[in-house]
Amino acid sequence: MEEQGFFQKVYEVVAKVPYGRVTSYGAIARYLGAGRSARMVGWAMNNAGTREDVPAHRVVNRNGLLTGKHHFPGSNLMQQLLENEGIRVKDNKIVDFKAHFWDPARELE
């Protein structure tokens, strides 16, 4: 799999995650037909940097944990961005994760 092309596809999916919703690395990988590549989605998100067209704060692990938070400037920026969208976070985990979860396989097909 060509890394840059895959990363760009990840960014295109993440750009579609609606305000106030979150998705997971694995859900993106499955949508892209690379179900066992959740870690590669994580690498793509790490490389997203501060691209304004990629709302990286909306991508969490399969349990709703903010595993990518250390890739944001400051100590709580990822949580603050999510809370600004009405998503409650407690102990680095999204409260009521299933209610906020957005599955690209269901929403984009």
Secondary structure as UniProt FT lines:
FT   HELIX           3..14
FT   TURN            15..16
FT   TURN            19..20
FT   STRAND          22..24
FT   HELIX           25..31
FT   TURN            32..33
FT   TURN            35..36
FT   HELIX           38..47
FT   TURN            48..50
FT   TURN            52..53
FT   HELIX           56..58
FT   STRAND          59..60
FT   TURN            62..63
FT   TURN            67..68
FT   HELIX           69..71
FT   HELIX           77..84
FT   TURN            85..86
FT   STRAND          89..90
FT   TURN            91..92
FT   STRAND          93..94
FT   TURN            95..96
FT   HELIX           97..100
FT   HELIX           104..107
//
